[in-house]
Amino acid sequence: MSDTDAATRAQRDRILVGALPHVAFDGWSRTAMKAGAADASLDAAVALGVFPGGVPDLVDHFADWADRQMLAELDRLGVGAMRVRDRIAAAVKARIEVMAANHEASRRALTFLALPPNAPLAARLLWRTVDAMWYAAGDNATDFNYYSKRGLLAGVYATTVLYWLEDASEDFADTWAFLDRRIADVMKVPAVKSRIKSVFNRLPRPSRLFRRVRRRAS
């Protein structure tokens, strides 16, 4: 990252952190953005300059900021010594805990992203988050597994977030139990695929079957 990019991201971070308390009252809006800039001792023009796309850019940066908080927590936990499934569970938990620390802003961000015009942005941010999780877990796949792993994790993460939004249990214990069940379900997929492949390999090849049919007919 260049010095210019780093400086811009630092400004965006300051404005975002300043805006988060205002989002609870003003939603994800230019009003909250300008208030965040003021709280960060920056001019409103700076906010509009570093978020040229307006509110969608601010929500995008919130997701990026939350991803970076998640990665910092995973680094602190030292996930390299964990099993892969535990690394993924830790990543999902860390990401949701960042959201929990900013509950109302997160809820409003999800509401904003659920609007039909924002569907492409929502999909891009979800993919970016699960991609960051898999790389943090040590995955370097470049083949079809790259897409299948991220697709499966996207489902796990999205459904766990939705569960968390309604979770009133202490310390979100029910959410973490739900997450464990979802990951257990996903971990069964490779085994199922292996069994299907094994059965398929034992089936007669069409060419052999046709040869048998021709022999019987002659």
C-alpha positions as CSV (number, residue, x, y, z in Angstrom):
1,M,0.0,0.0,0.0
2,S,1.4,3.4,-1.0
3,D,1.7,6.3,1.5
4,T,-1.2,8.0,-0.2
5,D,-3.4,5.0,0.1
6,A,-2.4,4.5,3.7
7,A,-3.2,8.2,4.5
8,T,-6.6,7.9,2.8
9,R,-7.4,4.8,4.7
10,A,-6.4,6.4,7.9
11,Q,-8.7,9.3,7.2
12,R,-11.5,7.0,6.3
13,D,-11.0,5.0,9.5
14,R,-11.1,8.2,11.6
15,I,-14.3,9.3,9.9
16,L,-15.9,5.9,10.2
17,V,-15.1,5.5,13.9
18,G,-16.5,9.0,14.5
19,A,-19.6,8.2,12.5
20,L,-20.5,4.9,14.1
21,P,-22.3,6.4,17.2
22,H,-24.3,8.7,14.9
23,V,-25.4,5.9,12.7
24,A,-27.5,4.6,15.5
25,F,-29.7,7.8,15.2
26,D,-29.2,9.0,11.6
27,G,-28.6,5.7,9.9
28,W,-26.0,5.2,7.2
29,S,-26.3,8.7,5.8
30,R,-24.3,11.7,4.7
31,T,-25.5,13.3,8.0
32,A,-23.7,10.6,10.0
33,M,-20.7,10.8,7.7
34,K,-20.3,14.6,8.2
35,A,-20.9,14.2,12.0
36,G,-18.1,11.5,12.0
37,A,-15.8,13.9,10.2
38,A,-16.5,16.6,12.7
39,D,-15.9,14.3,15.6
40,A,-12.6,13.3,14.0
41,S,-11.7,17.0,13.7
42,L,-11.9,16.9,9.9
43,D,-13.8,19.0,7.5
44,A,-17.0,17.7,5.9
45,A,-15.3,18.3,2.5
46,V,-12.6,15.7,3.5
47,A,-15.3,13.1,4.2
48,L,-16.9,13.7,0.8
49,G,-13.4,13.5,-0.8
50,V,-12.4,10.2,0.7
51,F,-15.9,8.7,0.3
52,P,-16.7,9.9,-3.2
53,G,-19.4,7.3,-3.6
54,G,-21.2,8.6,-0.6
55,V,-23.0,6.3,1.8
56,P,-22.3,3.0,-0.1
57,D,-18.6,3.8,0.1
58,L,-18.9,4.4,3.9
59,V,-20.7,1.1,4.4
60,D,-18.1,-0.6,2.2
61,H,-15.4,0.8,4.4
62,F,-17.2,-0.3,7.5
63,A,-17.0,-3.9,6.2
64,D,-13.4,-3.5,5.3
65,W,-12.6,-2.0,8.8
66,A,-14.5,-4.9,10.5
67,D,-12.5,-7.4,8.4
68,R,-9.3,-5.8,9.5
69,Q,-10.4,-6.0,13.1
70,M,-11.2,-9.6,12.6
71,L,-7.8,-10.4,11.1
72,A,-6.1,-8.6,14.0
73,E,-8.0,-10.7,16.5
74,L,-7.1,-13.9,14.6
75,D,-3.4,-12.9,14.6
76,R,-3.6,-12.3,18.4
77,L,-5.2,-15.8,18.8
78,G,-2.5,-17.5,16.8
79,V,-4.9,-19.6,14.7
80,G,-2.0,-21.2,12.8
81,A,-1.9,-23.9,15.6
82,M,-5.6,-24.7,15.3
83,R,-7.4,-27.2,13.1
84,V,-8.9,-25.8,10.0
85,R,-12.5,-26.0,11.2
86,D,-11.4,-24.2,14.4
87,R,-9.7,-21.5,12.5
88,I,-12.9,-20.9,10.4
89,A,-15.0,-20.9,13.6
90,A,-12.7,-18.4,15.2
91,A,-12.8,-16.2,12.1
92,V,-16.6,-16.1,12.0
93,K,-16.8,-15.5,15.8
94,A,-14.2,-12.7,15.6
95,R,-16.1,-11.0,12.8
96,I,-19.4,-11.2,14.5
97,E,-17.9,-9.9,17.8
98,V,-16.7,-6.8,15.9
99,M,-20.3,-6.4,14.7
100,A,-21.6,-6.9,18.2
101,A,-19.4,-4.1,19.5
102,N,-21.2,-1.9,17.0
103,H,-24.6,-3.6,17.2
104,E,-26.9,-0.9,16.0
105,A,-24.5,0.3,13.2
106,S,-24.2,-3.3,12.1
107,R,-27.9,-3.9,12.1
108,R,-28.5,-0.8,10.0
109,A,-25.7,-1.8,7.6
110,L,-27.3,-5.1,7.0
111,T,-30.7,-3.4,6.5
112,F,-29.0,-1.0,4.0
113,L,-27.4,-3.9,2.1
114,A,-30.6,-5.9,2.0
115,L,-32.2,-3.2,-0.2
116,P,-32.5,-4.5,-3.8
117,P,-30.3,-1.8,-5.4
118,N,-27.5,-2.7,-3.0
119,A,-27.5,-6.4,-3.7
120,P,-24.3,-6.3,-5.8
121,L,-22.5,-4.4,-3.0
122,A,-23.8,-6.9,-0.4
123,A,-22.6,-9.9,-2.5
124,R,-19.1,-8.3,-3.0
125,L,-18.7,-7.5,0.7
126,L,-19.8,-11.0,1.7
127,W,-17.3,-12.6,-0.7
128,R,-14.5,-10.3,0.5
129,T,-15.1,-11.2,4.1
130,V,-15.2,-15.0,3.6
131,D,-12.2,-14.7,1.3
132,A,-10.3,-13.0,4.1
133,M,-11.4,-15.7,6.5
134,W,-10.1,-18.5,4.3
135,Y,-6.8,-16.8,3.6
136,A,-6.4,-16.2,7.4
137,A,-7.1,-19.9,7.9
138,G,-4.2,-20.7,5.6
139,D,-6.1,-21.6,2.4
140,N,-4.2,-20.9,-0.8
141,A,-6.5,-22.8,-3.2
142,T,-6.6,-21.6,-6.8
143,D,-8.7,-24.3,-8.4
144,F,-12.4,-25.0,-8.1
145,N,-12.0,-25.6,-4.4
146,Y,-11.3,-21.8,-4.1
147,Y,-14.9,-21.1,-5.1
148,S,-16.5,-24.0,-3.4
149,K,-14.9,-23.3,0.0
150,R,-15.9,-19.6,-0.1
151,G,-19.4,-20.4,-1.3
152,L,-19.9,-22.8,1.6
153,L,-18.5,-20.4,4.1
154,A,-20.6,-17.6,2.7
155,G,-23.7,-19.6,3.6
156,V,-22.4,-20.4,7.1
157,Y,-21.4,-16.9,7.8
158,A,-24.6,-15.3,6.5
159,T,-26.9,-17.6,8.3
160,T,-24.9,-17.2,11.6
161,V,-25.1,-13.4,11.3
162,L,-28.9,-13.6,10.9
163,Y,-29.1,-15.9,13.9
164,W,-27.0,-13.6,15.9
165,L,-29.3,-10.6,15.2
166,E,-32.1,-12.4,17.1
167,D,-29.9,-14.0,19.8
168,A,-30.7,-12.9,23.3
169,S,-28.6,-15.6,25.1
170,E,-25.8,-14.6,27.4
171,D,-22.6,-13.8,25.5
172,F,-24.3,-15.1,22.4
173,A,-23.9,-18.7,23.5
174,D,-26.7,-19.8,21.3
175,T,-25.1,-18.2,18.2
176,W,-21.8,-20.0,18.8
177,A,-23.6,-23.3,19.2
178,F,-25.5,-22.6,16.0
179,L,-22.2,-21.8,14.3
180,D,-20.7,-25.1,15.5
181,R,-23.6,-27.0,14.0
182,R,-23.4,-25.2,10.7
183,I,-19.7,-25.9,10.4
184,A,-20.2,-29.5,11.3
185,D,-22.8,-29.8,8.5
186,V,-20.3,-28.2,6.0
187,M,-17.5,-30.5,7.1
188,K,-19.7,-33.4,6.0
189,V,-19.7,-32.2,2.4
190,P,-16.3,-33.5,1.3
191,A,-17.1,-36.9,2.8
192,V,-20.4,-37.0,1.0
193,K,-18.7,-36.0,-2.3
194,S,-16.1,-38.7,-1.7
195,R,-18.7,-41.4,-1.2
196,I,-20.6,-40.3,-4.3
197,K,-17.4,-40.4,-6.3
198,S,-16.6,-43.9,-4.9
199,V,-20.1,-45.1,-5.9
200,F,-19.8,-43.5,-9.4
201,N,-16.5,-45.2,-10.0
202,R,-18.0,-48.6,-9.3
203,L,-20.8,-48.0,-11.8
204,P,-20.4,-49.6,-15.2
205,R,-19.1,-47.3,-17.9
206,P,-21.7,-46.4,-20.6
207,S,-19.4,-47.8,-23.3
208,R,-19.1,-51.1,-21.5
209,L,-22.9,-51.2,-20.9
210,F,-23.6,-50.5,-24.6
211,R,-21.1,-53.3,-25.6
212,R,-23.0,-55.8,-23.4
213,V,-26.3,-54.7,-24.9
214,R,-24.9,-55.2,-28.4
215,R,-23.5,-58.6,-27.6
216,R,-26.8,-59.8,-26.2
217,A,-28.7,-58.4,-29.2
218,S,-26.4,-60.2,-31.7
